[in-house]
Structures are given as C-alpha cells and as structure tokens.
Amino acid sequence: MKCKLAVFLMLILTFKTFAFANGKAAGFKVGVENSFSEEDLSDYDFRFTAGIDFKKETFPFLFALDFSFDKKGIQSFGLKTDYWIANPVFKNSALHYFYGPGFVLGVEKEKFLAMVCFSLGLNYFISYNTEWVFTAAAEGGGLFGLSSLEGIVKVPFSSGVRFYF
C-alpha cells in the first residue's frame, strides 16, 4: 500500500510541474544499470530499466519516472529530476550534448531511496519535434528502512526518444 501511494504522489508531482510548460516534450527510454550497495560490495545487481520523461523546450529541468527490473520483477522505481547546466550544439549540427546535477527519490527493495546524481549525454534532433537521447549517470545515496540505513551507488545508461508537442 505504501509503495502504491508513493508512486501515485510521484506521478502527481511530475504531471503537476509539467502542466505549466509550453513547448512540452514527452518520451520513453530503456536502458541498463549496475547497482552496488553496502550489503555486498563485491556483488552488484545488473538490471534493465524503462521510464518516461518530460521536458520543456526552454526549461533546463527534466523530469522522469524510472523503473528497474530483473528476472524477479520490478526492483525499484523513482522520480528523477535533472538540471541541464548546458545543452550546446556540436559544430552547426543537430547533435547536442548536455550535463548537470540532479536527484532521485523512490522506492527500492521496500525501502525509501534518496540519491544525488550527475548526468551527461547526447541528444539529436531527428526532426523538428522528435529527439533521440542517450544518457549516462552516476548516482549515489541511501536506502532508508524503518530501522536501517544503507548506502547505494548506481550507474545507469539509457536511450530513448522524446516527442515535442
């Protein structure tokens, strides 16, 4: 029940913030991530990821709802916000690169997840309203249970398409 409430609140916050945008974009992405925690630093979880993201053309923030899963099912979900410090163009082309900090709030293994991150990536405008995006990030933070605190580090890679409307 707590997980369903957390997902519902994250969706409300994402859509509420996005509703004020003009030149909006929505997209989907898939990827992989490695996850290391304090439980066993010699072992790591390799997972697949999927998500949806939202961005305003002139607003430097990106909002995303991400899920990670393996053969056991969904392992985590979270709301991610990235601040794009810059998004310059490579020499008069449609290819751009971006970088910037962000944060993640979510649920993993029935614990609350809070992390800071730094993302960098490429975005290419296939057409006026279609954008391909590749992102790599370094994320670090904690898993908070009722009586426990555990450090966690993730390294996600994702690729996707964003549509402007």
Backbone torsions as a table, in degrees:
resi	resn	phi	psi	omega
1	MET	NA	-41.9	179.7
2	LYS	-63.1	-38.5	179.5
3	CYS	-65.2	-42.1	179.1
4	LYS	-63.8	-40.1	178.0
5	LEU	-65.1	-41.2	179.1
6	ALA	-63.5	-43.2	178.2
7	VAL	-62.5	-45.6	-179.8
8	PHE	-59.4	-46.1	179.9
9	LEU	-64.8	-38.7	177.9
10	MET	-65.0	-40.3	177.6
11	LEU	-64.4	-42.8	178.7
12	ILE	-59.9	-48.1	179.9
13	LEU	-61.7	-41.7	-179.6
14	THR	-63.3	-51.7	-176.7
15	PHE	-70.5	-34.2	178.8
16	LYS	-63.6	-45.6	178.6
17	THR	-66.0	-41.4	-176.3
18	PHE	-70.2	-25.3	-176.3
19	ALA	-63.0	-21.5	-178.4
20	PHE	-85.5	1.3	-173.6
21	ALA	-90.3	147.9	166.4
22	ASN	-115.2	155.5	-174.4
23	GLY	63.4	46.2	-173.2
24	LYS	-78.8	154.8	174.4
25	ALA	-135.9	143.9	174.0
26	ALA	-134.6	144.1	-178.3
27	GLY	-153.0	176.7	176.6
28	PHE	-129.3	156.4	-178.6
29	LYS	-147.9	155.2	174.5
30	VAL	-134.7	157.8	-179.5
31	GLY	-176.6	-163.2	177.9
32	VAL	-135.7	158.4	174.7
33	GLU	-148.1	151.0	169.7
34	ASN	-106.7	139.1	-178.5
35	SER	-129.7	124.5	178.2
36	PHE	-116.3	134.6	176.9
37	SER	-131.0	171.7	-179.0
38	GLU	-67.3	-19.2	-177.7
39	GLU	-57.1	-44.3	-180.0
40	ASP	-157.7	96.7	-176.9
41	LEU	-67.7	-20.6	179.4
42	SER	-79.0	-15.9	-179.8
43	ASP	-114.3	145.5	177.2
44	TYR	-136.3	157.9	177.3
45	ASP	-95.6	127.5	172.2
46	PHE	-103.1	122.9	-174.8
47	ARG	-133.1	158.7	171.2
48	PHE	-94.7	151.3	-179.3
49	THR	-128.8	154.8	174.4
50	ALA	-149.4	151.7	180.0
51	GLY	-170.5	173.2	173.6
52	ILE	-123.3	148.0	178.4
53	ASP	-136.2	161.3	-176.4
54	PHE	-137.0	137.6	-179.7
55	LYS	-149.7	148.0	171.7
56	LYS	-102.9	139.8	-174.3
57	GLU	-55.9	-41.6	-175.4
58	THR	-105.0	8.8	-176.9
59	PHE	-109.3	128.1	-172.0
60	PRO	-78.7	6.4	-179.9
61	PHE	-101.7	143.2	174.5
62	LEU	-119.7	135.2	178.1
63	PHE	-116.5	136.4	-178.7
64	ALA	-141.8	148.4	171.3
65	LEU	-115.1	113.7	-173.4
66	ASP	-115.6	146.1	175.6
67	PHE	-126.3	141.9	171.6
68	SER	-121.9	142.9	-176.1
69	PHE	-148.9	157.7	173.9
70	ASP	-136.4	-163.2	-176.9
71	LYS	-65.2	-15.6	178.0
72	LYS	-86.9	-9.4	-179.6
73	GLY	116.5	-161.6	-178.8
74	ILE	-68.5	126.3	-178.7
75	GLN	-103.0	-28.3	178.5
76	SER	-158.3	159.6	170.2
77	PHE	-146.7	152.2	-178.3
78	GLY	-163.4	159.8	174.3
79	LEU	-100.5	124.3	-177.8
80	LYS	-117.4	138.4	174.3
81	THR	-125.9	125.5	176.4
82	ASP	-113.9	142.6	173.3
83	TYR	-108.0	115.4	179.5
84	TRP	-83.3	106.9	178.1
85	ILE	-62.5	-42.3	179.8
86	ALA	-150.0	157.5	177.0
87	ASN	-145.1	59.6	-175.8
88	PRO	-73.3	162.4	-179.3
89	VAL	-93.8	142.6	171.3
90	PHE	-82.2	111.6	171.2
91	LYS	31.2	71.7	174.1
92	ASN	54.1	37.6	177.8
93	SER	-118.3	179.7	176.4
94	ALA	-88.0	0.9	-179.7
95	LEU	-90.6	128.9	179.0
96	HIS	-121.6	164.2	167.6
97	TYR	-130.1	155.9	-178.2
98	PHE	-141.5	160.0	176.9
99	TYR	-159.5	154.5	176.7
100	GLY	163.0	167.5	-179.4
101	PRO	-84.1	169.7	176.7
102	GLY	-168.7	-171.8	176.0
103	PHE	-147.5	159.7	-178.8
104	VAL	-131.1	133.0	171.4
105	LEU	-126.0	134.4	-178.4
106	GLY	-174.0	-158.5	-179.8
107	VAL	-132.5	133.8	175.5
108	GLU	-142.5	130.4	178.8
109	LYS	50.3	43.9	178.8
110	GLU	61.3	26.1	175.4
111	LYS	-126.9	153.6	176.8
112	PHE	-73.7	137.8	-177.1
113	LEU	-117.0	129.9	175.1
114	ALA	-137.8	124.6	-177.9
115	MET	-142.4	152.9	167.5
116	VAL	-103.1	156.7	-177.2
117	CYS	-148.1	165.4	171.1
118	PHE	-134.1	121.7	-176.4
119	SER	-111.9	148.6	170.1
120	LEU	-145.3	153.3	-177.5
121	GLY	-176.1	-174.2	179.3
122	LEU	-121.0	143.8	170.3
123	ASN	-135.9	137.0	-175.4
124	TYR	-128.4	125.9	180.0
125	PHE	-85.3	104.5	179.1
126	ILE	-67.2	-40.2	174.2
127	SER	-146.2	-176.7	-177.5
128	TYR	-57.3	-36.4	-175.5
129	ASN	-117.1	15.0	179.8
130	THR	-130.1	129.0	-175.1
131	GLU	-130.2	131.6	172.1
132	TRP	-94.9	139.1	-176.5
133	VAL	-133.0	135.8	170.2
134	PHE	-123.5	130.6	-177.3
135	THR	-132.6	139.1	170.2
136	ALA	-125.1	144.3	-177.5
137	ALA	-145.7	158.3	169.7
138	ALA	-118.8	124.0	-176.8
139	GLU	-125.6	138.5	177.8
140	GLY	-145.8	144.6	-179.7
141	GLY	177.0	-143.0	-175.4
142	GLY	-138.4	154.2	170.1
143	LEU	-106.4	124.0	-175.0
144	PHE	-113.4	115.4	174.5
145	GLY	-102.7	-176.5	179.7
146	LEU	-62.2	-36.5	-178.7
147	SER	-134.0	24.4	-177.8
148	SER	-144.8	156.9	174.6
149	LEU	-138.2	128.7	-176.6
150	GLU	-134.8	133.4	176.6
151	GLY	-77.0	150.0	-179.9
152	ILE	-146.8	144.0	176.1
153	VAL	-130.2	135.2	177.7
154	LYS	-129.1	148.8	175.9
155	VAL	-130.8	89.2	-179.0
156	PRO	-92.2	146.8	171.9
157	PHE	-126.4	132.9	179.3
158	SER	-144.5	158.3	176.8
159	SER	-141.1	145.1	-179.2
160	GLY	-168.0	-175.4	-179.3
161	VAL	-125.0	137.9	178.6
162	ARG	-122.2	135.6	-179.0
163	PHE	-112.7	128.9	177.7
164	TYR	-94.9	141.2	178.9
165	PHE	-143.2	NA	NA
